[in-house]
Amino acid sequence: MNYSDRNKIIDAFLKFFVNLARENPNLDFKSESMSNYIYKQLYHIGVNSNEFNVNLSDNPSPTFHGPVMNNGVGHPKSSFNVWINNFKNKKTDVFVQDNWRYFCQFISQDRSAKKANQHLKVYVPLDAAHIERGATMIFDFLERNNISHLSKIGKKIRFDDIVIRLINEQDMDALINFVNNTPYLMQGLIQPNPFAYNKNGIALAVDGDLSYNSTIAGLVALYIDNKMKTRTFNNVSSDDFYSFVNNMLIKEFVNEESTELTNYFQIYGEDVKRNYKQVFSLIMEAHDPTFSYERLKGHYRDCVKEDKKLSLQQISNVERMLLEAIHLMIKRFNDVQAIYNVEAYYLTGEPSRLTRNNNLRDRVIHSTFREDLKTILELEGKTFMQYATEVMHKYGYEPSRTIDHSMASKYY
């Protein structure tokens, strides 16, 4: 889908709601019910209307030709149950949670993706005729190649019916290449989300704890609400929508003013604010005609780094404990040997590498010192020795002097 085609689809989508607003001037587009309605219309873009009622959980699968039976918890031969049975003795856990029956979940036994905070989100939307066999082919591929993932399939046919969350860029390359070179899958692809970056018919996103698609629906709700209040229906377009969103983002995140975004999306707390900023940024970037696959990967790497960043207080705690450990070890060894012993604890986690003086050993092993230090070194791309030396210089520490634990860092 090229840039021009994407804009035409977005224009038509926005104008659908403009007509709805004109015919129903009392509609509250900021209400939960309208937000849900916009979201539903959004994920049905590109889906044939005759597939809206297909239910992969309760209806018999396309491969089943017996009498229709429903036991109250899903048809025994539904696509959901076909997938569960197909992967029963394999390395992919496939299941439906009692309290989340809309989705059939697929999780690799390597739980790395499940533990991650950020994912490369790959949407492979398949139509009803291809989704059962197509999904089996995709998850067999992921299993054969030992690709860690956290995935799900919704029970309805929509442009995000198959969602695969990955943590390695090479795995995303491999999956997209597999889909693009498998004719059966390409034949079944539904038109991808026009608001997302897509590569060869596959939409991609990064959204942390949020939903990229529901965030778009919320932005559309705010946009149409603004058009109703300002009576500016005549200039509704893709470009106008993105200009409206960009102006709000500048006020919210650059000027740090409270906007409609704050209350509508409940953007309270640093972690939530950072996550929304990441998603809003990607929504805007994906509309840029020069946005590329490599830039999407770069965005993912930036999000991972941002999520790992420690607070100034956490960094200060690491530095002070590192200095204290070096100082106490110097009382037993020369300068270099002292640092080597602290480094050995960091690398091995072996408590005996540290002295018990001042209860150091117990305090260190019962703190997050080692984990936080690892995060700092990974983000800054430094070795332990480089960082330790820099911290000593940063605080003006000389081994012959007693550490003043109340002294302030030169950088704060």
C-alpha positions in Angstrom: 0.0 0.0 0.0 1.6 3.3 -1.1 1.4 6.6 0.7 -1.3 8.0 -1.5 -3.5 4.9 -1.1 -3.1 5.0 2.6 -4.2 8.6 2.8 -7.3 7.9 0.7 -8.3 5.1 3.1 -7.7 7.4 6.1 -9.7 10.2 4.5 -12.6 7.9 3.8 -12.5 6.6 7.4 -12.5 10.1 8.9 -15.3 11.3 6.7 -17.4 8.3 7.7 -17.4 9.8 11.2 -17.9 13.3 10.0 -21.1 12.2 8.3 -22.1 10.4 11.5 -21.5 13.5 13.5 -23.5 15.8 11.1 -26.5 13.4 11.3 -26.2 13.1 15.1 -25.1 16.4 16.6 -25.6 15.2 20.1 -23.1 12.4 19.9 -20.4 12.5 22.5 -17.3 11.3 20.6 -15.2 11.3 23.8 -17.5 8.8 25.5 -16.4 5.2 26.1 -19.1 3.8 23.8 -18.1 6.0 20.9 -14.4 5.2 21.4 -15.3 1.5 21.3 -17.4 2.1 18.1 -14.5 3.9 16.4 -12.1 1.1 17.4 -14.5 -1.5 16.0 -14.8 0.4 12.7 -11.0 0.8 12.6 -10.1 -2.9 12.9 -12.7 -3.8 10.3 -11.0 -1.7 7.6 -10.3 -4.0 4.6 -12.4 -6.9 6.0 -15.2 -8.2 3.8 -18.6 -7.6 5.6 -19.6 -11.3 5.0 -16.7 -12.3 7.4 -17.8 -10.0 10.3 -19.8 -12.8 11.9 -17.1 -15.5 11.6 -16.3 -16.8 15.0 -13.1 -18.9 15.3 -14.0 -19.9 18.8 -17.6 -20.9 18.6 -18.1 -21.9 15.0 -16.8 -25.1 13.5 -13.5 -24.7 11.7 -13.4 -24.8 7.8 -11.8 -28.2 8.1 -14.8 -29.7 10.0 -17.8 -31.1 8.1 -19.8 -32.8 10.8 -23.0 -31.6 12.6 -22.8 -28.2 14.3 -22.7 -28.6 18.1 -22.0 -26.0 20.8 -21.1 -27.1 24.3 -21.3 -23.6 25.7 -17.6 -23.0 25.8 -16.8 -23.1 22.1 -17.3 -25.6 19.3 -15.2 -28.7 19.9 -14.0 -28.5 16.3 -13.5 -24.7 16.2 -10.3 -23.2 14.9 -9.3 -22.4 18.5 -9.5 -26.1 19.4 -7.8 -27.2 16.2 -4.8 -25.1 17.1 -4.8 -26.2 20.7 -4.8 -29.9 19.6 -2.2 -29.3 16.8 0.3 -27.9 19.2 -0.5 -30.2 22.2 2.8 -32.1 22.0 5.0 -29.3 20.6 7.1 -26.5 22.1 4.5 -23.8 21.7 1.9 -23.4 24.5 -1.5 -22.8 23.0 -4.5 -22.1 25.2 -7.6 -20.0 25.9 -7.9 -18.4 29.3 -11.3 -18.6 31.0 -11.3 -14.8 31.7 -10.0 -13.9 28.3 -11.9 -16.1 25.9 -11.8 -13.7 22.9 -8.2 -14.8 22.2 -6.3 -18.0 21.6 -2.8 -17.4 22.9 0.4 -18.8 21.5 3.5 -18.6 23.7 6.9 -20.1 22.9 8.4 -22.2 25.7 11.3 -19.8 25.7 9.7 -17.2 27.9 12.1 -14.3 26.9 9.4 -12.5 24.9 6.9 -13.0 27.7 9.2 -11.3 30.2 10.0 -8.4 27.9 8.4 -4.9 28.3 8.7 -3.9 24.7 8.0 -6.0 21.6 8.2 -5.7 17.9 4.5 -6.2 17.1 3.8 -8.0 13.8 0.3 -8.1 12.5 -0.4 -10.8 9.9 -4.1 -10.4 9.1 -5.6 -13.4 7.3 -9.1 -13.8 6.0 -11.5 -16.5 7.1 -10.5 -18.9 4.3 -6.8 -18.8 5.2 -6.5 -18.1 8.9 -6.7 -21.7 10.3 -4.1 -23.3 8.1 -2.2 -20.0 7.7 -1.8 -19.5 11.5 -0.6 -23.1 11.9 2.0 -22.5 9.2 3.2 -19.3 10.9 3.5 -20.8 14.4 5.1 -24.0 13.1 7.7 -21.7 11.4 8.4 -19.8 14.6 8.8 -23.0 16.6 11.1 -24.6 14.0 13.3 -21.6 14.2 13.3 -21.3 18.0 11.9 -17.8 17.8 10.7 -16.5 21.1 7.3 -14.8 20.9 4.2 -13.8 22.8 1.2 -14.0 20.4 -2.5 -14.2 20.1 -5.3 -14.7 17.6 -8.7 -13.0 18.0 -11.9 -15.0 17.4 -13.1 -12.4 14.9 -11.7 -11.7 11.4 -10.1 -8.2 11.6 -7.0 -6.5 10.4 -5.2 -7.4 13.6 -6.6 -10.9 14.0 -3.1 -12.5 14.3 -0.7 -10.5 16.5 2.9 -11.8 17.0 5.1 -10.1 19.5 8.9 -10.6 19.0 12.0 -9.2 20.8 14.7 -9.7 18.2 15.0 -7.7 15.0 16.4 -10.7 13.1 13.3 -12.8 14.0 11.1 -10.1 12.6 13.1 -10.2 9.4 12.8 -13.9 9.2 9.0 -13.9 9.8 8.3 -11.2 7.2 10.4 -13.1 4.7 8.6 -16.3 5.4 5.2 -14.7 4.9 6.2 -12.9 1.8 7.6 -16.1 0.3 4.6 -18.3 1.1 2.0 -17.9 -1.6 -0.8 -19.4 0.6 -0.3 -16.7 3.2 0.0 -13.8 0.7 -3.2 -14.9 -0.9 -5.0 -14.6 2.4 -3.7 -11.3 3.6 -6.2 -8.6 4.5 -5.5 -5.0 3.8 -3.2 -3.8 6.7 -3.9 -0.9 9.1 -3.4 2.3 7.1 -2.5 4.2 10.2 0.5 1.9 10.9 3.8 1.3 9.0 3.5 -1.7 6.9 6.0 -3.8 5.0 4.7 -5.8 2.1 1.2 -6.1 3.5 2.2 -6.7 7.1 1.6 -3.9 9.7 4.2 -3.3 12.3 4.1 -1.4 15.6 5.8 -1.0 19.0 3.5 -0.1 21.9 4.8 -1.4 25.2 1.8 -1.8 27.6 -0.6 0.1 25.4 -2.6 -0.8 22.3 -1.4 1.0 19.1 -4.8 0.5 17.4 -7.0 1.6 20.3 -4.7 4.7 20.8 -5.4 5.6 17.2 -9.1 5.2 17.8 -8.8 7.5 20.7 -7.0 10.2 18.7 -9.7 9.9 16.0 -12.4 10.4 18.7 -10.7 13.6 19.9 -10.3 14.8 16.4 -13.9 14.4 15.4 -15.0 15.9 18.8 -12.9 19.0 17.9 -14.4 19.2 14.5 -17.9 19.2 16.1 -17.0 21.9 18.5 -15.3 24.2 16.0 -17.7 23.4 13.2 -14.9 22.7 10.7 -16.2 19.6 9.0 -15.3 20.8 5.6 -11.5 20.5 6.0 -11.4 17.0 7.4 -8.6 15.0 5.9 -5.6 12.8 6.7 -3.2 15.8 6.7 -5.5 17.8 8.9 -5.9 14.9 11.3 -2.1 14.5 11.7 -1.7 18.3 12.0 -4.2 18.2 14.9 -2.5 15.4 16.6 1.0 17.0 16.2 -0.2 20.2 17.7 -1.5 18.4 20.8 1.7 16.4 21.1 3.8 19.6 21.0 1.7 21.1 23.8 1.7 17.9 25.9 5.3 16.8 25.6 7.3 19.8 24.5 5.6 22.7 26.2 4.4 20.3 29.0 0.9 21.8 29.0 -2.1 19.7 30.0 -4.2 19.0 26.9 -7.2 16.8 26.1 -4.7 13.9 25.8 -4.0 14.1 29.5 -7.5 13.3 30.8 -8.7 11.3 27.8 -5.9 8.8 27.9 -5.3 9.1 31.7 -1.6 10.1 31.1 -0.5 10.2 34.7 2.9 9.0 36.1 6.3 9.0 34.4 6.1 5.4 33.1 2.6 5.9 31.5 3.7 9.3 30.0 6.8 7.7 28.5 4.9 4.9 27.0 2.2 7.2 25.4 5.0 9.5 24.1 6.6 6.5 22.4 3.3 5.3 20.8 2.3 8.8 19.7 5.7 9.3 18.2 5.4 6.2 16.2 1.9 7.1 15.0 3.3 10.3 13.6 6.4 8.8 12.2 4.5 6.1 10.4 2.6 8.8 8.5 5.9 10.2 7.1 6.3 8.9 3.5 10.1 8.6 4.2 9.6 6.4 7.2 11.4 3.1 6.7 11.7 -0.4 8.1 15.1 0.5 9.5 13.7 3.5 11.2 11.0 1.3 12.8 13.8 -0.9 14.2 15.6 2.1 15.5 12.4 3.3 17.2 12.2 -0.1 18.9 15.8 0.0 20.1 15.1 3.5 21.5 12.0 2.3 23.4 13.9 -0.6 24.9 16.7 1.8 26.1 14.2 4.3 27.5 12.4 1.6 29.4 15.7 0.4 30.9 16.9 3.8 32.0 17.3 4.3 35.8 16.3 7.3 37.7 18.9 9.8 38.9 18.4 8.4 42.4 19.0 4.8 41.3 22.1 5.8 39.4 23.4 7.7 42.5 22.7 4.7 44.7 24.8 2.5 42.3 27.6 4.9 42.3 27.8 5.3 46.0 27.6 1.6 46.7 30.3 1.0 44.1 32.6 3.6 45.7 32.0 2.1 49.1 32.7 -1.4 47.9 36.0 -0.3 46.3 37.0 1.7 49.4 36.4 -1.2 51.8 38.1 -3.7 49.6 41.2 -1.3 49.3 41.6 -1.8 53.0 42.5 -5.4 52.2 44.1 -5.1 48.8 45.9 -2.6 46.6 43.8 -0.4 44.4 43.7 -2.6 41.3 43.0 -5.8 43.2 40.2 -4.1 45.1 38.4 -3.1 41.9 39.0 -6.6 40.4 37.3 -8.2 43.4 34.2 -5.9 43.1 34.2 -6.6 39.3 34.3 -10.4 40.1 31.2 -10.0 42.3 29.4 -8.2 39.5 30.3 -10.8 36.9 29.7 -13.9 39.0 27.3 -12.8 41.7 29.5 -14.7 44.2 29.2 -12.9 47.6 32.5 -14.2 48.9 34.2 -11.7 46.5 33.1 -8.9 48.8 34.2 -8.1 52.4 31.8 -8.3 55.3 33.1 -5.0 56.8 30.3 -2.5 57.4 27.9 -5.3 56.5 28.8 -4.6 52.9 28.3 -8.1 51.6 24.8 -8.5 53.0 23.7 -5.0 52.0 24.9 -5.5 48.4 23.4 -8.9 47.8 20.0 -7.8 49.2 19.9 -4.7 47.0 19.4 -4.2 43.2 23.0 -3.0 42.9 24.1 -5.8 40.5 21.1 -5.6 38.3 21.1 -1.8 38.1 24.8 -1.8 37.4 24.3 -4.2 34.5 21.6 -1.9 33.1 23.9 1.1 33.3 26.8 -0.7 31.6 24.6 -2.0 28.8 23.0 1.3 28.1 26.3 3.2 28.1 28.2 0.5 26.3 31.0 0.4 28.9 33.0 -2.2 30.7 33.0 -2.5 34.5 36.5 -1.1 34.7 35.7 1.9 32.5 32.7 2.7 34.6 34.3 2.2 37.9 37.2 4.5 37.0 34.8 7.2 35.7 32.8 7.0 38.9 35.9 7.4 41.1 37.0 10.4 39.1 33.4 11.8 39.0 33.3 12.0 42.8 37.0 13.1 43.1 37.7 9.9 45.1 41.2 9.2 46.1 41.9 5.7 47.6 43.9 7.2 50.5 40.9 9.3 51.6 37.9 8.1 53.5 34.7 8.4 51.5 32.3 11.2 52.5 29.0 9.6 51.7 27.2 12.9 51.9 29.2 14.5 49.2 27.3 15.5 46.1 28.1 14.2 42.6 29.6 16.8 40.3 26.9 16.0 37.7 23.8 16.7 39.7 
